[in-house]
Amino acid sequence: MARAYASTSEMSCSMDLVMGYLYPSKQGYFSPLTPATANGDKYPMSQLTFIEALQSALKQTGSSVRSIAAKSGVPYERLKQVARGRTNSTNADDAYRIAQAFGVSFESFMEGDIKGHPPSVEVAGSVGAGAKVPVFEVYEKGAGPRVEVPAGFPSSGIVAVEVQGDSMAPTYSPGEMLFYTRATPDGVPDDAIGRICVIEDIDGMGWVKQLRTGDEPGLFHLVSINSGSETMWNKRVKWAARVRFNLSPELVRKVGG
């Protein structure tokens, strides 16, 4: 049951948005997220929590947390904690200001409807295809550049890296953008064996190679496609994730906020 609050200051009090049970209404009181709003309109059961909506809006627009903080007037550190899911609450005023910073109504924001912005994914850094590249996930989560994802391709849970070197040519050329999903923080999933993968070796170097089982348990061959490039035999691997799809350099469109 929704209830009215006695004052605007009470309306702006902290509320639980993470679990999706509450959202701030324009009438100045809180009402259940589902099944109905204060005026009786039904929301779909797929309605996002506030944190999910914020993360989705950041991804769709390629905006940085810092740029949205500046536009909305919400303190950067506070917004950063919300975007990372490290706080269980925000307030009604901040919630509306954040939605307005994306140029949409609060209702559209909560539905993930950020019109005019193609989906995008974060670029973790570069990965070596012959070139020796230090561990490539160099950006703090949510702080890296982003690249547009073409229509019809997934963006949820996807990370991108840019190819350096030509050991995987002609399959992947320098400047190619590779998209992958890490199923686990560490280790090599079964579906990675025999596939071209984004790999971090035990020395902290990032590679794109075809991954094959090595001569002993725990060792792997990192195979180059280009016949003129060396294959790395019996390497220890920290983690590997198969490449899900790729974009050639001329199709890559980087975005930012």
PEGIJO-V965644 format. One record per pair of residues at least 4 apart in sequence whose ideal C-beta (glycine too) atoms are under 8 Angstrom apart, sorted by the first residue. I is the first residue (numbers start at 1). J is the second residue. D is the distance in Angstrom with one decimal. If there is no record, write none. Layout:
BEGIN
i=I j=J d=D
i=I j=J d=D
END
This chain:
BEGIN
i=2 j=25 d=7.5
i=2 j=29 d=5.6
i=2 j=30 d=6.6
i=2 j=31 d=3.8
i=2 j=32 d=7.1
i=2 j=38 d=5.4
i=3 j=29 d=6.1
i=3 j=30 d=7.7
i=4 j=27 d=8.0
i=4 j=28 d=7.0
i=4 j=29 d=4.7
i=5 j=10 d=4.1
i=5 j=11 d=4.7
i=5 j=13 d=7.9
i=5 j=28 d=6.5
i=5 j=29 d=5.4
i=5 j=30 d=7.8
i=6 j=10 d=5.5
i=7 j=11 d=7.0
i=8 j=12 d=6.4
i=8 j=28 d=7.0
i=9 j=13 d=7.5
i=11 j=24 d=7.4
i=11 j=28 d=5.1
i=11 j=29 d=6.8
i=11 j=92 d=5.7
i=12 j=91 d=4.7
i=12 j=92 d=5.4
i=12 j=93 d=5.0
i=13 j=91 d=6.5
i=14 j=89 d=4.2
i=14 j=90 d=7.3
i=14 j=91 d=5.8
i=15 j=22 d=5.1
i=15 j=24 d=7.1
i=15 j=30 d=6.1
i=15 j=89 d=5.8
i=15 j=90 d=7.3
i=15 j=91 d=6.8
i=15 j=92 d=7.0
i=16 j=21 d=6.0
i=16 j=22 d=5.7
i=16 j=88 d=5.9
i=16 j=89 d=5.7
i=17 j=22 d=6.6
i=17 j=23 d=6.8
i=17 j=49 d=6.2
i=17 j=50 d=3.5
i=17 j=51 d=6.7
i=17 j=88 d=8.0
i=17 j=89 d=6.6
i=17 j=90 d=5.7
i=17 j=95 d=7.0
i=18 j=49 d=5.9
i=18 j=50 d=7.1
i=18 j=51 d=5.4
i=18 j=85 d=6.9
i=18 j=87 d=7.8
i=18 j=88 d=4.9
i=18 j=89 d=7.5
i=19 j=49 d=6.5
i=19 j=88 d=7.9
i=20 j=33 d=5.2
i=20 j=34 d=8.0
i=20 j=47 d=7.0
i=20 j=48 d=7.3
i=20 j=49 d=3.7
i=20 j=50 d=7.6
i=20 j=52 d=7.8
i=21 j=32 d=6.7
i=21 j=33 d=6.0
i=22 j=30 d=5.0
i=22 j=31 d=7.6
i=22 j=32 d=7.0
i=22 j=33 d=6.3
i=23 j=30 d=7.2
i=23 j=31 d=7.3
i=23 j=33 d=5.1
i=23 j=50 d=7.0
i=23 j=95 d=7.5
i=23 j=106 d=7.9
i=23 j=110 d=6.5
i=24 j=30 d=6.2
i=24 j=91 d=7.9
i=24 j=92 d=3.3
i=24 j=95 d=5.5
i=24 j=96 d=6.8
i=24 j=106 d=7.6
i=25 j=29 d=5.9
i=25 j=30 d=6.7
i=25 j=31 d=5.2
i=25 j=37 d=6.5
i=25 j=38 d=4.6
i=26 j=106 d=7.7
i=27 j=38 d=5.2
i=27 j=39 d=7.8
i=29 j=38 d=6.7
i=30 j=92 d=7.7
i=31 j=36 d=7.4
i=31 j=37 d=5.8
i=31 j=38 d=4.4
i=32 j=36 d=6.9
i=33 j=43 d=6.6
i=33 j=47 d=5.9
i=33 j=49 d=8.0
i=34 j=42 d=7.9
i=34 j=43 d=5.5
i=34 j=45 d=6.1
i=34 j=47 d=6.2
i=35 j=42 d=6.0
i=35 j=43 d=7.3
i=36 j=40 d=5.5
i=36 j=41 d=6.7
i=36 j=42 d=5.8
i=36 j=43 d=7.5
i=37 j=41 d=4.8
i=37 j=42 d=7.9
i=37 j=43 d=6.5
i=43 j=47 d=4.7
i=44 j=111 d=7.7
i=47 j=110 d=6.0
i=47 j=111 d=6.6
i=48 j=52 d=4.0
i=48 j=53 d=4.2
i=48 j=56 d=6.5
i=48 j=110 d=5.9
i=48 j=111 d=7.1
i=48 j=112 d=5.5
i=49 j=53 d=6.9
i=50 j=54 d=6.3
i=50 j=82 d=7.6
i=50 j=90 d=6.7
i=50 j=95 d=6.2
i=50 j=110 d=7.2
i=51 j=55 d=6.3
i=51 j=82 d=6.3
i=51 j=83 d=7.4
i=51 j=85 d=5.3
i=52 j=56 d=6.1
i=52 j=112 d=7.8
i=53 j=57 d=6.2
i=53 j=109 d=5.5
i=53 j=110 d=5.1
i=53 j=111 d=7.8
i=53 j=112 d=6.0
i=54 j=58 d=6.4
i=54 j=82 d=6.3
i=54 j=83 d=5.7
i=54 j=98 d=6.6
i=55 j=59 d=6.4
i=55 j=83 d=6.4
i=56 j=60 d=6.1
i=56 j=112 d=4.6
i=56 j=114 d=7.4
i=57 j=61 d=6.1
i=57 j=63 d=7.5
i=57 j=102 d=5.0
i=57 j=109 d=6.4
i=57 j=112 d=7.5
i=57 j=114 d=5.1
i=58 j=62 d=7.9
i=58 j=63 d=5.6
i=58 j=64 d=7.7
i=58 j=65 d=6.9
i=58 j=68 d=7.2
i=58 j=83 d=6.6
i=58 j=142 d=7.2
i=58 j=257 d=8.0
i=59 j=119 d=6.3
i=59 j=120 d=6.0
i=59 j=121 d=7.0
i=59 j=122 d=8.0
i=59 j=146 d=7.6
i=59 j=155 d=6.3
i=60 j=112 d=7.8
i=60 j=114 d=4.5
i=60 j=117 d=4.5
i=60 j=118 d=7.4
i=60 j=119 d=5.5
i=60 j=120 d=6.9
i=61 j=102 d=6.4
i=61 j=114 d=6.0
i=61 j=117 d=4.5
i=61 j=120 d=7.7
i=61 j=255 d=7.7
i=61 j=257 d=6.6
i=62 j=117 d=7.4
i=62 j=120 d=4.5
i=62 j=146 d=4.2
i=62 j=148 d=7.6
i=62 j=255 d=3.2
i=62 j=256 d=5.8
i=62 j=257 d=5.9
i=63 j=67 d=5.2
i=63 j=68 d=5.4
i=63 j=102 d=7.5
i=63 j=256 d=8.0
i=63 j=257 d=3.1
i=64 j=68 d=7.2
i=64 j=142 d=7.8
i=64 j=143 d=7.1
i=64 j=256 d=7.0
i=64 j=257 d=4.2
i=65 j=69 d=6.2
i=65 j=76 d=6.8
i=65 j=79 d=5.6
i=65 j=80 d=5.2
i=65 j=83 d=5.1
i=65 j=142 d=6.0
i=65 j=143 d=7.8
i=66 j=70 d=6.5
i=66 j=76 d=5.6
i=66 j=257 d=7.8
i=67 j=71 d=6.4
i=67 j=257 d=3.8
i=68 j=72 d=5.8
i=68 j=74 d=7.7
i=68 j=79 d=6.5
i=68 j=98 d=6.5
i=68 j=101 d=4.9
i=68 j=102 d=7.3
i=68 j=257 d=7.1
i=69 j=73 d=7.9
i=69 j=74 d=5.4
i=69 j=75 d=6.6
i=69 j=76 d=4.1
i=69 j=79 d=4.7
i=69 j=80 d=7.8
i=70 j=76 d=7.9
i=71 j=101 d=3.9
i=72 j=79 d=7.5
i=72 j=94 d=7.4
i=72 j=97 d=4.2
i=72 j=98 d=5.0
i=72 j=100 d=6.9
i=72 j=101 d=3.9
i=73 j=97 d=6.0
i=74 j=78 d=6.0
i=74 j=79 d=4.8
i=74 j=94 d=4.9
i=74 j=97 d=5.9
i=74 j=98 d=6.0
i=75 j=79 d=6.8
i=76 j=80 d=6.0
i=77 j=81 d=6.7
i=78 j=82 d=6.7
i=78 j=87 d=7.8
i=78 j=90 d=7.7
i=78 j=94 d=7.4
i=79 j=83 d=6.1
i=79 j=94 d=8.0
i=79 j=98 d=7.1
i=80 j=84 d=6.3
i=80 j=142 d=7.7
i=81 j=86 d=4.6
i=81 j=87 d=4.5
i=82 j=86 d=7.8
i=82 j=87 d=5.6
i=82 j=90 d=5.5
i=83 j=142 d=6.1
i=84 j=141 d=7.0
i=84 j=142 d=6.8
i=90 j=94 d=5.0
i=90 j=95 d=5.7
i=91 j=95 d=6.9
i=92 j=96 d=6.6
i=93 j=97 d=6.3
i=94 j=98 d=6.1
i=95 j=99 d=6.7
i=95 j=106 d=6.9
i=96 j=100 d=6.3
i=96 j=106 d=5.4
i=97 j=101 d=6.5
i=98 j=102 d=7.4
i=98 j=109 d=7.6
i=99 j=104 d=6.2
i=99 j=105 d=6.7
i=99 j=106 d=4.4
i=99 j=108 d=7.7
i=99 j=109 d=3.7
i=99 j=110 d=7.8
i=100 j=104 d=7.9
i=102 j=109 d=6.2
i=102 j=114 d=5.7
i=104 j=108 d=4.1
i=104 j=109 d=5.3
i=104 j=113 d=6.7
i=104 j=114 d=5.9
i=104 j=115 d=6.9
i=105 j=109 d=6.8
i=106 j=110 d=6.3
i=107 j=111 d=6.5
i=108 j=113 d=4.2
i=108 j=114 d=7.4
i=108 j=115 d=7.5
i=109 j=113 d=7.6
i=109 j=114 d=7.3
i=118 j=148 d=5.0
i=118 j=149 d=7.0
i=118 j=151 d=7.2
i=119 j=148 d=7.4
i=119 j=149 d=4.8
i=119 j=155 d=4.0
i=120 j=146 d=4.2
i=120 j=147 d=6.1
i=120 j=148 d=5.1
i=120 j=149 d=6.1
i=120 j=155 d=6.9
i=120 j=255 d=5.2
i=121 j=146 d=6.4
i=121 j=147 d=6.3
i=121 j=149 d=5.7
i=121 j=155 d=5.3
i=121 j=158 d=4.7
i=121 j=159 d=6.3
i=121 j=160 d=5.2
i=121 j=179 d=6.7
i=122 j=139 d=7.5
i=122 j=142 d=7.3
i=122 j=144 d=4.8
i=122 j=145 d=7.6
i=122 j=146 d=5.6
i=122 j=159 d=5.9
i=122 j=160 d=6.9
i=123 j=139 d=7.9
i=123 j=144 d=5.4
i=123 j=145 d=4.8
i=123 j=146 d=6.4
i=123 j=147 d=5.5
i=123 j=159 d=7.8
i=123 j=160 d=4.8
i=123 j=161 d=6.9
i=123 j=162 d=6.7
i=123 j=177 d=7.6
i=123 j=254 d=7.5
i=124 j=136 d=5.6
i=124 j=137 d=4.5
i=124 j=138 d=7.5
i=124 j=139 d=6.7
i=124 j=144 d=6.4
i=124 j=159 d=5.1
i=124 j=160 d=6.8
i=124 j=161 d=5.3
i=125 j=133 d=7.8
i=125 j=136 d=3.6
i=125 j=137 d=6.2
i=125 j=138 d=4.8
i=125 j=139 d=6.8
i=125 j=144 d=7.4
i=125 j=161 d=6.2
i=125 j=162 d=7.4
i=125 j=206 d=7.3
i=126 j=133 d=5.2
i=126 j=136 d=5.4
i=126 j=161 d=6.3
i=126 j=162 d=4.9
i=126 j=163 d=7.4
i=126 j=164 d=4.8
i=126 j=206 d=7.2
i=127 j=133 d=6.0
i=127 j=136 d=5.3
i=127 j=161 d=4.3
i=127 j=162 d=7.2
i=127 j=163 d=6.3
i=127 j=164 d=7.0
i=127 j=178 d=6.9
i=127 j=198 d=5.7
i=127 j=206 d=4.4
i=127 j=207 d=6.2
i=127 j=208 d=4.9
i=128 j=132 d=5.6
i=128 j=133 d=3.9
i=128 j=164 d=5.6
i=128 j=165 d=5.5
i=128 j=167 d=8.0
i=128 j=205 d=6.6
i=128 j=206 d=6.0
i=128 j=207 d=5.1
i=128 j=208 d=7.1
i=129 j=163 d=5.1
i=129 j=164 d=6.6
i=129 j=165 d=4.1
i=129 j=166 d=6.4
i=129 j=167 d=4.6
i=129 j=168 d=4.2
i=129 j=169 d=7.5
i=129 j=172 d=6.1
i=129 j=174 d=7.5
i=129 j=207 d=7.3
i=129 j=208 d=5.0
i=129 j=209 d=7.7
i=129 j=224 d=7.7
i=130 j=164 d=7.9
i=130 j=165 d=3.2
i=130 j=166 d=5.7
i=130 j=167 d=3.3
i=130 j=168 d=7.7
i=130 j=224 d=7.0
i=130 j=226 d=7.4
i=130 j=229 d=5.1
i=131 j=164 d=4.1
i=131 j=165 d=3.5
i=132 j=205 d=6.1
i=133 j=164 d=5.6
i=133 j=205 d=6.4
i=133 j=206 d=5.0
i=133 j=207 d=7.6
i=134 j=204 d=6.2
i=134 j=205 d=6.4
i=134 j=206 d=7.3
i=135 j=200 d=6.1
i=135 j=204 d=4.2
i=135 j=205 d=6.9
i=135 j=206 d=5.8
i=136 j=161 d=5.8
i=136 j=200 d=7.8
i=136 j=206 d=3.8
i=137 j=206 d=7.8
i=138 j=144 d=8.0
i=139 j=143 d=4.9
i=139 j=144 d=3.3
i=139 j=145 d=7.9
i=140 j=144 d=7.8
i=145 j=254 d=5.8
i=145 j=255 d=7.9
i=145 j=256 d=5.9
i=146 j=254 d=6.9
i=146 j=255 d=5.1
i=146 j=256 d=6.6
i=147 j=160 d=5.3
i=147 j=177 d=5.8
i=147 j=247 d=7.5
i=147 j=252 d=5.9
i=147 j=253 d=6.6
i=147 j=254 d=5.2
i=147 j=255 d=6.9
i=148 j=253 d=4.3
i=148 j=254 d=7.7
i=148 j=255 d=5.8
i=149 j=153 d=4.9
i=149 j=154 d=7.5
i=149 j=155 d=4.6
i=149 j=158 d=7.2
i=149 j=179 d=7.6
i=150 j=247 d=7.3
i=150 j=251 d=7.5
i=153 j=179 d=7.6
i=153 j=245 d=5.9
i=154 j=158 d=6.0
i=154 j=244 d=7.6
i=157 j=181 d=5.0
i=158 j=179 d=5.1
i=158 j=180 d=7.2
i=158 j=181 d=5.8
i=158 j=244 d=7.0
i=159 j=179 d=7.2
i=159 j=180 d=6.1
i=159 j=181 d=7.2
i=159 j=182 d=7.3
i=160 j=177 d=5.2
i=160 j=178 d=6.7
i=160 j=179 d=5.2
i=160 j=180 d=7.9
i=161 j=177 d=7.4
i=161 j=178 d=5.4
i=161 j=180 d=7.4
i=161 j=198 d=5.9
i=161 j=206 d=7.2
i=161 j=208 d=7.6
i=162 j=175 d=6.6
i=162 j=176 d=7.3
i=162 j=177 d=5.7
i=162 j=178 d=7.8
i=163 j=168 d=7.0
i=163 j=172 d=5.2
i=163 j=173 d=6.8
i=163 j=174 d=5.7
i=163 j=175 d=6.6
i=163 j=176 d=4.3
i=163 j=177 d=7.6
i=163 j=178 d=6.4
i=163 j=208 d=6.1
i=164 j=174 d=6.2
i=165 j=174 d=6.4
i=166 j=173 d=6.9
i=166 j=174 d=5.9
i=166 j=226 d=6.1
i=166 j=229 d=7.3
i=167 j=209 d=7.7
i=167 j=224 d=4.1
i=167 j=225 d=7.1
i=167 j=226 d=5.0
i=167 j=229 d=3.5
i=167 j=230 d=7.6
i=168 j=172 d=4.2
i=168 j=196 d=7.1
i=168 j=208 d=5.7
i=168 j=209 d=7.2
i=168 j=224 d=6.6
i=168 j=225 d=4.9
i=168 j=226 d=6.5
i=169 j=173 d=5.4
i=169 j=174 d=7.9
i=169 j=225 d=7.2
i=169 j=226 d=5.1
i=170 j=225 d=7.8
i=170 j=226 d=7.9
i=171 j=196 d=7.0
i=171 j=225 d=5.1
i=172 j=176 d=4.6
i=172 j=178 d=6.8
i=172 j=196 d=7.6
i=172 j=208 d=6.3
i=172 j=225 d=7.9
i=172 j=246 d=6.4
i=173 j=248 d=7.0
i=173 j=249 d=6.8
i=174 j=249 d=7.7
i=175 j=249 d=3.5
i=175 j=252 d=7.4
i=176 j=246 d=5.7
i=176 j=247 d=6.9
i=176 j=248 d=6.0
i=176 j=249 d=6.2
i=177 j=246 d=6.4
i=177 j=247 d=4.4
i=177 j=249 d=7.7
i=177 j=252 d=5.0
i=178 j=198 d=6.2
i=178 j=208 d=6.1
i=178 j=243 d=4.9
i=178 j=246 d=5.1
i=179 j=243 d=7.0
i=179 j=244 d=5.3
i=179 j=245 d=5.2
i=179 j=246 d=6.7
i=179 j=247 d=7.8
i=180 j=197 d=7.6
i=180 j=198 d=4.7
i=180 j=241 d=4.3
i=180 j=242 d=6.7
i=180 j=243 d=5.6
i=180 j=244 d=5.7
i=181 j=241 d=6.2
i=181 j=244 d=6.3
i=182 j=239 d=6.6
i=182 j=241 d=4.8
i=183 j=189 d=4.9
i=183 j=241 d=6.8
i=184 j=189 d=6.6
i=184 j=239 d=7.1
i=185 j=239 d=7.0
i=186 j=238 d=5.9
i=186 j=239 d=5.0
i=187 j=239 d=6.0
i=188 j=192 d=5.3
i=188 j=193 d=7.2
i=188 j=211 d=7.1
i=188 j=220 d=7.0
i=188 j=237 d=5.9
i=188 j=239 d=6.9
i=188 j=240 d=4.7
i=189 j=240 d=7.5
i=189 j=241 d=7.6
i=191 j=195 d=6.9
i=191 j=242 d=6.2
i=192 j=197 d=5.1
i=192 j=211 d=5.5
i=192 j=240 d=4.6
i=192 j=241 d=6.6
i=192 j=242 d=5.0
i=193 j=211 d=6.1
i=193 j=212 d=6.8
i=193 j=213 d=6.1
i=194 j=210 d=7.3
i=194 j=211 d=7.2
i=194 j=212 d=6.5
i=195 j=210 d=7.0
i=195 j=211 d=6.4
i=195 j=242 d=4.1
i=195 j=243 d=7.3
i=196 j=208 d=6.6
i=196 j=209 d=7.1
i=196 j=210 d=5.1
i=196 j=211 d=7.8
i=196 j=225 d=7.8
i=196 j=242 d=6.9
i=196 j=243 d=5.1
i=197 j=208 d=7.2
i=197 j=209 d=6.7
i=197 j=210 d=7.4
i=197 j=211 d=4.6
i=197 j=240 d=4.4
i=197 j=241 d=6.0
i=197 j=242 d=5.0
i=197 j=243 d=6.5
i=198 j=206 d=7.2
i=198 j=207 d=7.6
i=198 j=208 d=5.7
i=198 j=240 d=7.1
i=198 j=241 d=5.3
i=198 j=242 d=7.9
i=198 j=243 d=6.3
i=199 j=206 d=7.0
i=199 j=207 d=4.6
i=199 j=208 d=7.2
i=199 j=209 d=6.0
i=199 j=211 d=6.5
i=199 j=222 d=6.5
i=199 j=237 d=5.8
i=199 j=239 d=7.4
i=199 j=240 d=4.6
i=199 j=241 d=8.0
i=200 j=204 d=6.8
i=200 j=205 d=7.1
i=200 j=206 d=5.5
i=200 j=207 d=7.7
i=200 j=237 d=7.2
i=200 j=238 d=4.6
i=200 j=239 d=5.5
i=200 j=240 d=7.8
i=201 j=205 d=5.1
i=201 j=207 d=6.7
i=201 j=222 d=7.6
i=201 j=235 d=5.4
i=201 j=236 d=6.6
i=201 j=237 d=5.7
i=201 j=238 d=6.5
i=202 j=235 d=7.5
i=202 j=236 d=4.0
i=202 j=237 d=6.8
i=202 j=238 d=5.6
i=204 j=238 d=7.8
i=207 j=222 d=5.9
i=207 j=232 d=7.9
i=208 j=243 d=7.1
i=209 j=222 d=3.8
i=209 j=223 d=5.8
i=209 j=224 d=6.5
i=209 j=231 d=8.0
i=209 j=232 d=7.2
i=210 j=222 d=7.5
i=210 j=223 d=4.1
i=210 j=224 d=7.8
i=210 j=225 d=6.7
i=211 j=220 d=5.7
i=211 j=221 d=7.6
i=211 j=222 d=6.6
i=211 j=223 d=7.6
i=211 j=237 d=7.5
i=211 j=240 d=5.4
i=212 j=220 d=6.6
i=212 j=221 d=4.3
i=212 j=223 d=5.9
i=213 j=219 d=7.9
i=213 j=220 d=6.3
i=213 j=221 d=7.4
i=214 j=218 d=7.6
i=214 j=219 d=3.0
i=214 j=220 d=4.9
i=214 j=221 d=5.5
i=214 j=233 d=7.2
i=214 j=234 d=4.4
i=214 j=235 d=7.3
i=215 j=219 d=6.3
i=215 j=233 d=7.8
i=215 j=234 d=5.7
i=216 j=234 d=6.9
i=218 j=236 d=6.5
i=219 j=234 d=4.3
i=219 j=235 d=6.7
i=219 j=236 d=6.4
i=220 j=234 d=7.4
i=220 j=235 d=5.7
i=220 j=236 d=7.6
i=220 j=237 d=5.1
i=220 j=240 d=7.7
i=221 j=231 d=6.3
i=221 j=232 d=7.0
i=221 j=233 d=5.4
i=221 j=234 d=6.8
i=221 j=235 d=7.4
i=222 j=231 d=6.6
i=222 j=232 d=4.1
i=222 j=235 d=5.5
i=222 j=237 d=7.9
i=223 j=231 d=4.8
i=224 j=229 d=3.9
i=224 j=230 d=6.4
i=224 j=231 d=5.3
i=225 j=229 d=7.9
i=247 j=251 d=4.6
i=247 j=252 d=5.2
i=248 j=252 d=7.6
END
